Amino acid sequence: MNVYTISRLAKEAGVSVHIVRDYVLRGLLHPARRTESGYGIFDERSLARLCFVRAAFVSGIGLDELARLCRALDADDSTDVIGCIDRLLGQIATRLAALAALKTELAGLTHRAVEGHTHA
């Protein structure tokens, strides 16, 4: 089993130590254990959670919604987990529709720009 200090965990996930500390404070991430001097020690599960949360955040999911999901996961509350996932899937569907509309708009702009350039 791999063990990670906060700095190694941050490095493995490609984020700053400040982000990891913020996620711990928000309850998104928890050390697997603590040393006698109080330092958090993280494990592979912590790394997987950090990578998931970061990917979701970068994709536009808010930290409050992610914190709700993480609390439900930590409490092993399947009803709450399912509710959180349903909300996240709804947000993703909305975002995908908005991105598809933007893609169509950009394609139209590109087409008009190319046509304008060839007629000049």
LUMGU-202366 format. One record per atom (N, C-alpha, C): residue number from 1; x, y, z. Coordinates in nm, 4 decimals. Last residue first. Layout:
LUMGU-202366
<NUM, <X, Y, Z>>
...
***
This chain:
LUMGU-202366
<120, <-1.3216, 3.7586, -5.0682>>
<120, <-1.2513, 3.8857, -5.0660>>
<120, <-1.1490, 3.8995, -5.1749>>
<119, <-1.4283, 3.5129, -5.0547>>
<119, <-1.4964, 3.6086, -5.1432>>
<119, <-1.4240, 3.7414, -5.1480>>
<118, <-1.2812, 3.3812, -4.8646>>
<118, <-1.2680, 3.3356, -5.0035>>
<118, <-1.3348, 3.4300, -5.1018>>
<117, <-1.3594, 3.5140, -4.6314>>
<117, <-1.2196, 3.5215, -4.6739>>
<117, <-1.2040, 3.4814, -4.8194>>
<116, <-1.6249, 3.4431, -4.6057>>
<116, <-1.5898, 3.5852, -4.6218>>
<116, <-1.4494, 3.6024, -4.6732>>
<115, <-1.5934, 3.1666, -4.5639>>
<115, <-1.6652, 3.2170, -4.6829>>
<115, <-1.6297, 3.3622, -4.7097>>
<114, <-1.4602, 3.1732, -4.3186>>
<114, <-1.3943, 3.1135, -4.4349>>
<114, <-1.4607, 3.1639, -4.5629>>
<113, <-1.6573, 3.2925, -4.1574>>
<113, <-1.5262, 3.3565, -4.1713>>
<113, <-1.4526, 3.3036, -4.2940>>
<112, <-1.8652, 3.1079, -4.1749>>
<112, <-1.8851, 3.2426, -4.2272>>
<112, <-1.7522, 3.3145, -4.2481>>
<111, <-1.7381, 2.8884, -4.0471>>
<111, <-1.7870, 2.8763, -4.1844>>
<111, <-1.8039, 3.0142, -4.2475>>
<110, <-1.6965, 2.9972, -3.7916>>
<110, <-1.5831, 2.9547, -3.8733>>
<110, <-1.6225, 2.9477, -4.0199>>
<109, <-1.9608, 3.0343, -3.7111>>
<109, <-1.8708, 3.1487, -3.7224>>
<109, <-1.7505, 3.1158, -3.8102>>
<108, <-2.0443, 2.7657, -3.7069>>
<108, <-2.1074, 2.8627, -3.7956>>
<108, <-2.0211, 2.9854, -3.8164>>
<107, <-1.8801, 2.6677, -3.5054>>
<107, <-1.8687, 2.6109, -3.6396>>
<107, <-1.9307, 2.7052, -3.7422>>
<106, <-1.9790, 2.8172, -3.2900>>
<106, <-1.8416, 2.8380, -3.3365>>
<106, <-1.8199, 2.7823, -3.4768>>
<105, <-2.2384, 2.7048, -3.2710>>
<105, <-2.2201, 2.8483, -3.2964>>
<105, <-2.0801, 2.8768, -3.3506>>
<104, <-2.1732, 2.4409, -3.2069>>
<104, <-2.2475, 2.4706, -3.3295>>
<104, <-2.2294, 2.6173, -3.3687>>
<103, <-2.0504, 2.4837, -2.9581>>
<103, <-1.9749, 2.4218, -3.0675>>
<103, <-2.0419, 2.4514, -3.2015>>
<102, <-2.2666, 2.5832, -2.8128>>
<102, <-2.1495, 2.6682, -2.8366>>
<102, <-2.0669, 2.6153, -2.9537>>
<101, <-2.4252, 2.3540, -2.8048>>
<101, <-2.4764, 2.4754, -2.8694>>
<101, <-2.3614, 2.5703, -2.9025>>
<100, <-2.2543, 2.1879, -2.6589>>
<100, <-2.2931, 2.1488, -2.7945>>
<100, <-2.3456, 2.2701, -2.8715>>
<99, <-2.2464, 2.3263, -2.4151>>
<99, <-2.1238, 2.3121, -2.4945>>
<99, <-2.1539, 2.2730, -2.6386>>
<98, <-2.5121, 2.2938, -2.3332>>
<98, <-2.4585, 2.4285, -2.3554>>
<98, <-2.3321, 2.4237, -2.4405>>
<97, <-2.5191, 2.0150, -2.3079>>
<97, <-2.6086, 2.0814, -2.4028>>
<97, <-2.5571, 2.2220, -2.4352>>
<96, <-2.3298, 1.9807, -2.1029>>
<96, <-2.3061, 1.9215, -2.2351>>
<96, <-2.3934, 1.9872, -2.3411>>
<95, <-2.4609, 2.1132, -1.8907>>
<95, <-2.3337, 2.1661, -1.9417>>
<95, <-2.3039, 2.1110, -2.0805>>
<94, <-2.6805, 1.9429, -1.8575>>
<94, <-2.7007, 2.0836, -1.8900>>
<94, <-2.5749, 2.1437, -1.9511>>
<93, <-2.5453, 1.7073, -1.7871>>
<93, <-2.6305, 1.7100, -1.9066>>
<93, <-2.6545, 1.8542, -1.9523>>
<92, <-2.4247, 1.7899, -1.5474>>
<92, <-2.3407, 1.7510, -1.6610>>
<92, <-2.4218, 1.7563, -1.7907>>
<91, <-2.6481, 1.8304, -1.3868>>
<91, <-2.5585, 1.9425, -1.4164>>
<91, <-2.4719, 1.9129, -1.5388>>
<90, <-2.7439, 1.5667, -1.3809>>
<90, <-2.8252, 1.6744, -1.4371>>
<90, <-2.7410, 1.7947, -1.4747>>
<89, <-2.5351, 1.4431, -1.2457>>
<89, <-2.5646, 1.4026, -1.3841>>
<89, <-2.6517, 1.5067, -1.4539>>
<88, <-2.5644, 1.5704, -0.9976>>
<88, <-2.4431, 1.5912, -1.0776>>
<88, <-2.4662, 1.5532, -1.2236>>
<87, <-2.8134, 1.4695, -0.9165>>
<87, <-2.7959, 1.6140, -0.9352>>
<87, <-2.6744, 1.6428, -1.0226>>
<86, <-2.7454, 1.1951, -0.9029>>
<86, <-2.8513, 1.2410, -0.9940>>
<86, <-2.8389, 1.3911, -1.0216>>
<85, <-2.5547, 1.2031, -0.6992>>
<85, <-2.5145, 1.1631, -0.8343>>
<85, <-2.6185, 1.2081, -0.9360>>
<84, <-2.7174, 1.2762, -0.4828>>
<84, <-2.6059, 1.3623, -0.5256>>
<84, <-2.5646, 1.3306, -0.6690>>
<83, <-2.8878, 1.0512, -0.4733>>
<83, <-2.9413, 1.1859, -0.4945>>
<83, <-2.8353, 1.2820, -0.5437>>
<82, <-2.7002, 0.8511, -0.4169>>
<82, <-2.7770, 0.8453, -0.5419>>
<82, <-2.8368, 0.9825, -0.5739>>
<81, <-2.6165, 0.9370, -0.1630>>
<81, <-2.5193, 0.9239, -0.2728>>
<81, <-2.5929, 0.9277, -0.4061>>
<80, <-2.8538, 0.9126, -0.0173>>
<80, <-2.7974, 1.0453, -0.0384>>
<80, <-2.6965, 1.0435, -0.1532>>
<79, <-2.8782, 0.6335, -0.0279>>
<79, <-2.9872, 0.7185, -0.0753>>
<79, <-2.9349, 0.8584, -0.1068>>
<78, <-2.6402, 0.5401, 0.0904>>
<78, <-2.6654, 0.5147, -0.0516>>
<78, <-2.7778, 0.6020, -0.1076>>
<77, <-2.4149, 0.6486, 0.2878>>
<77, <-2.5596, 0.6723, 0.2774>>
<77, <-2.5997, 0.6603, 0.1308>>
<76, <-2.1570, 0.6492, 0.3920>>
<76, <-2.2095, 0.5274, 0.3294>>
<76, <-2.3621, 0.5316, 0.3227>>
<75, <-2.0347, 0.8712, 0.4698>>
<75, <-2.1363, 0.8203, 0.5624>>
<75, <-2.1949, 0.6883, 0.5133>>
<74, <-1.8777, 0.9170, 0.2451>>
<74, <-1.8112, 0.8862, 0.3725>>
<74, <-1.9083, 0.8274, 0.4744>>
<73, <-2.0783, 0.9794, 0.0599>>
<73, <-1.9920, 0.8622, 0.0389>>
<73, <-1.9271, 0.8196, 0.1702>>
<72, <-2.1763, 1.2141, 0.1745>>
<72, <-2.2657, 1.0986, 0.1580>>
<72, <-2.1845, 0.9708, 0.1379>>
<71, <-1.9474, 1.3737, 0.1567>>
<71, <-2.0056, 1.3441, 0.2887>>
<71, <-2.0963, 1.2221, 0.2812>>
<70, <-1.9206, 1.3802, -0.1237>>
<70, <-1.8165, 1.3179, -0.0421>>
<70, <-1.8675, 1.2849, 0.0980>>
<69, <-2.1555, 1.5224, -0.1957>>
<69, <-2.1319, 1.3857, -0.2434>>
<69, <-2.0298, 1.3151, -0.1550>>
<68, <-2.1055, 1.7679, -0.0693>>
<68, <-2.2245, 1.6887, -0.0351>>
<68, <-2.2056, 1.5430, -0.0749>>
<67, <-1.8739, 1.8441, -0.2053>>
<67, <-1.8656, 1.8172, -0.0612>>
<67, <-1.9856, 1.7355, -0.0153>>
<66, <-1.9792, 1.8884, -0.4583>>
<66, <-1.8833, 1.7790, -0.4397>>
<66, <-1.8684, 1.7435, -0.2917>>
<65, <-2.1327, 2.1133, -0.4025>>
<65, <-2.1994, 1.9910, -0.4490>>
<65, <-2.1070, 1.8700, -0.4316>>
<64, <-1.9248, 2.2882, -0.3322>>
<64, <-2.0319, 2.2586, -0.2363>>
<64, <-2.1033, 2.1290, -0.2742>>
<63, <-1.7698, 2.3049, -0.5643>>
<63, <-1.7146, 2.2372, -0.4464>>
<63, <-1.8214, 2.2050, -0.3423>>
<62, <-1.9399, 2.2407, -0.8776>>
<62, <-1.9030, 2.3236, -0.7633>>
<62, <-1.8540, 2.2426, -0.6440>>
<61, <-1.8160, 2.1390, -1.1855>>
<61, <-1.8986, 2.1006, -1.0704>>
<61, <-1.8487, 2.1798, -0.9496>>
<60, <-1.6446, 2.1886, -1.3985>>
<60, <-1.7497, 2.2841, -1.3685>>
<60, <-1.8429, 2.2466, -1.2551>>
<59, <-1.4208, 2.0428, -1.4413>>
<59, <-1.5290, 2.0267, -1.5385>>
<59, <-1.6495, 2.1150, -1.5082>>
<58, <-1.2778, 2.0914, -1.2150>>
<58, <-1.2287, 2.1512, -1.3395>>
<58, <-1.3356, 2.1433, -1.4488>>
<57, <-1.4304, 1.9243, -1.0443>>
<57, <-1.4250, 2.0694, -1.0244>>
<57, <-1.3821, 2.1404, -1.1517>>
<56, <-1.3773, 1.6703, -1.1466>>
<56, <-1.5148, 1.7198, -1.1429>>
<56, <-1.5168, 1.8716, -1.1293>>
<55, <-1.1005, 1.6583, -1.1058>>
<55, <-1.1543, 1.6472, -1.2417>>
<55, <-1.2967, 1.7008, -1.2471>>
<54, <-1.0950, 1.6768, -0.8232>>
<54, <-1.0301, 1.7791, -0.9061>>
<54, <-1.0855, 1.7773, -1.0484>>
<53, <-1.2295, 1.4464, -0.7487>>
<53, <-1.2824, 1.5771, -0.7093>>
<53, <-1.2229, 1.6857, -0.7978>>
<52, <-1.0549, 1.2495, -0.8594>>
<52, <-1.1958, 1.2586, -0.8988>>
<52, <-1.2508, 1.3981, -0.8707>>
<51, <-0.8158, 1.3013, -0.7197>>
<51, <-0.8183, 1.3103, -0.8662>>
<51, <-0.9614, 1.3232, -0.9179>>
<50, <-0.9025, 1.2519, -0.4557>>
<50, <-0.8499, 1.3831, -0.4935>>
<50, <-0.8560, 1.4015, -0.6455>>
<49, <-0.9683, 0.9789, -0.4728>>
<49, <-1.0717, 1.0782, -0.4391>>
<49, <-1.0272, 1.2167, -0.4835>>
<48, <-0.7157, 0.8702, -0.5301>>
<48, <-0.8257, 0.8517, -0.6254>>
<48, <-0.9354, 0.9546, -0.6001>>
<47, <-0.5822, 0.9448, -0.2934>>
<47, <-0.5355, 0.9934, -0.4228>>
<47, <-0.6458, 0.9822, -0.5274>>
<46, <-0.7283, 0.7986, -0.1067>>
<46, <-0.7235, 0.9450, -0.0967>>
<46, <-0.6811, 1.0055, -0.2298>>
<45, <-0.6625, 0.5423, -0.1900>>
<45, <-0.8021, 0.5862, -0.1956>>
<45, <-0.8126, 0.7384, -0.1893>>
<44, <-0.3932, 0.5355, -0.1280>>
<44, <-0.4356, 0.5298, -0.2683>>
<44, <-0.5794, 0.5763, -0.2851>>
<43, <-0.3661, 0.7687, 0.1532>>
<43, <-0.3452, 0.6404, 0.0854>>
<43, <-0.3933, 0.6488, -0.0600>>
<42, <-0.1941, 0.9963, 0.3772>>
<42, <-0.2982, 0.9619, 0.2812>>
<42, <-0.2638, 0.8312, 0.2117>>
<41, <-0.1546, 1.1368, 0.6866>>
<41, <-0.0999, 1.0382, 0.5949>>
<41, <-0.2152, 0.9905, 0.5075>>
<40, <-0.1063, 1.4446, 0.8520>>
<40, <-0.1947, 1.3542, 0.7805>>
<40, <-0.1176, 1.2639, 0.6864>>
<39, <0.0548, 1.4866, 1.1649>>
<39, <0.0572, 1.5017, 1.0194>>
<39, <-0.0338, 1.3988, 0.9539>>
<38, <0.0708, 1.4462, 1.4394>>
<38, <-0.0492, 1.5079, 1.3843>>
<38, <-0.0513, 1.5281, 1.2339>>
<37, <0.2713, 1.3042, 1.5538>>
<37, <0.2850, 1.4502, 1.5593>>
<37, <0.1699, 1.5223, 1.4893>>
<36, <0.1964, 1.0475, 1.4942>>
<36, <0.1928, 1.0889, 1.6344>>
<36, <0.2025, 1.2400, 1.6482>>
<35, <-0.0009, 1.0842, 1.1920>>
<35, <0.1197, 1.0451, 1.2651>>
<35, <0.1047, 1.0911, 1.4095>>
<34, <-0.3196, 0.9611, 1.0957>>
<34, <-0.2327, 1.0725, 1.1357>>
<34, <-0.1114, 1.0170, 1.2099>>
<33, <-0.4814, 0.8245, 0.8035>>
<33, <-0.4408, 0.8211, 0.9442>>
<33, <-0.3555, 0.9433, 0.9728>>
<32, <-0.5910, 0.9092, 0.5729>>
<32, <-0.6203, 0.7716, 0.6137>>
<32, <-0.5847, 0.7527, 0.7608>>
<31, <-0.7347, 1.2370, 0.5650>>
<31, <-0.6176, 1.1497, 0.5770>>
<31, <-0.6615, 1.0096, 0.6202>>
<30, <-0.9937, 1.3150, 0.3361>>
<30, <-0.9539, 1.2887, 0.4749>>
<30, <-0.8254, 1.2056, 0.4741>>
<29, <-1.1796, 1.5462, 0.1438>>
<29, <-1.0691, 1.4520, 0.1526>>
<29, <-1.0300, 1.4366, 0.2984>>
<28, <-1.3774, 1.7232, 0.1743>>
<28, <-1.3740, 1.6480, 0.0492>>
<28, <-1.2746, 1.5326, 0.0564>>
<27, <-1.3848, 1.8961, 0.3856>>
<27, <-1.4379, 1.7616, 0.4060>>
<27, <-1.4440, 1.6778, 0.2791>>
<26, <-1.2618, 2.1378, 0.3735>>
<26, <-1.3995, 2.1326, 0.3245>>
<26, <-1.4638, 1.9949, 0.3435>>
<25, <-1.0044, 2.0696, 0.4575>>
<25, <-1.0865, 2.1587, 0.5408>>
<25, <-1.2333, 2.1536, 0.5017>>
<24, <-0.9251, 1.9182, 0.2344>>
<24, <-0.9350, 1.8542, 0.3662>>
<24, <-1.0248, 1.9385, 0.4570>>
<23, <-0.9240, 2.1155, 0.0394>>
<23, <-1.0167, 2.0029, 0.0255>>
<23, <-1.0327, 1.9279, 0.1578>>
<22, <-0.7158, 2.2758, 0.1369>>
<22, <-0.8509, 2.3303, 0.1245>>
<22, <-0.9536, 2.2180, 0.1168>>
<21, <-0.5008, 2.0980, 0.1101>>
<21, <-0.5400, 2.1459, 0.2435>>
<21, <-0.6818, 2.2021, 0.2423>>
<20, <-0.4980, 2.0743, -0.1695>>
<20, <-0.5215, 1.9560, -0.0860>>
<20, <-0.5683, 2.0003, 0.0531>>
<19, <-0.4384, 2.3399, -0.2376>>
<19, <-0.5644, 2.2792, -0.2821>>
<19, <-0.5965, 2.1587, -0.1953>>
<18, <-0.1832, 2.3668, -0.1262>>
<18, <-0.2925, 2.4516, -0.0782>>
<18, <-0.4283, 2.3946, -0.1181>>
<17, <-0.0287, 2.2014, -0.2792>>
<17, <-0.0545, 2.1598, -0.1413>>
<17, <-0.1718, 2.2403, -0.0844>>
<16, <-0.1630, 2.1879, -0.6133>>
<16, <-0.0809, 2.2464, -0.5075>>
<16, <-0.1193, 2.1882, -0.3713>>
<15, <-0.1624, 1.8955, -0.8286>>
<15, <-0.2237, 2.0143, -0.7695>>
<15, <-0.1302, 2.0702, -0.6629>>
<14, <-0.1075, 1.6396, -0.9241>>
<14, <-0.0815, 1.7561, -1.0087>>
<14, <-0.1492, 1.8830, -0.9598>>
<13, <-0.1178, 1.4156, -0.7759>>
<13, <-0.2437, 1.4584, -0.8363>>
<13, <-0.2252, 1.5798, -0.9281>>
<12, <0.1443, 1.3986, -0.6852>>
<12, <0.0893, 1.2875, -0.7637>>
<12, <-0.0382, 1.3283, -0.8374>>
<11, <0.1567, 1.6390, -0.5329>>
<11, <0.2419, 1.6197, -0.6514>>
<11, <0.1852, 1.5110, -0.7414>>
<10, <-0.0250, 1.5842, -0.3273>>
<10, <-0.0470, 1.6975, -0.4172>>
<10, <0.0323, 1.6797, -0.5463>>
<9, <0.1064, 1.3667, -0.2083>>
<9, <-0.0283, 1.3503, -0.2628>>
<9, <-0.0575, 1.4611, -0.3637>>
<8, <0.3386, 1.4926, -0.1201>>
<8, <0.3483, 1.3877, -0.2224>>
<8, <0.2123, 1.3632, -0.2881>>
<7, <0.2273, 1.6681, 0.0700>>
<7, <0.3026, 1.7210, -0.0449>>
<7, <0.3162, 1.6173, -0.1556>>
<6, <0.1075, 1.4965, 0.2531>>
<6, <0.0245, 1.5924, 0.1817>>
<6, <0.0971, 1.6459, 0.0579>>
<5, <0.2415, 1.1693, 0.1969>>
<5, <0.2319, 1.2912, 0.2759>>
<5, <0.1459, 1.3875, 0.1948>>
<4, <0.1109, 0.8497, 0.1363>>
<4, <0.1458, 0.9799, 0.0835>>
<4, <0.1401, 1.0849, 0.1931>>
<3, <0.1702, 0.5076, 0.0677>>
<3, <0.1320, 0.6119, 0.1617>>
<3, <0.1869, 0.7443, 0.1106>>
<2, <0.0610, 0.2151, -0.0943>>
<2, <0.1346, 0.3405, -0.0991>>
<2, <0.0811, 0.4362, 0.0064>>
<1, <0.0832, -0.1179, 0.0000>>
<1, <0.0000, 0.0000, 0.0000>>
<1, <0.0880, 0.1247, 0.0000>>
***
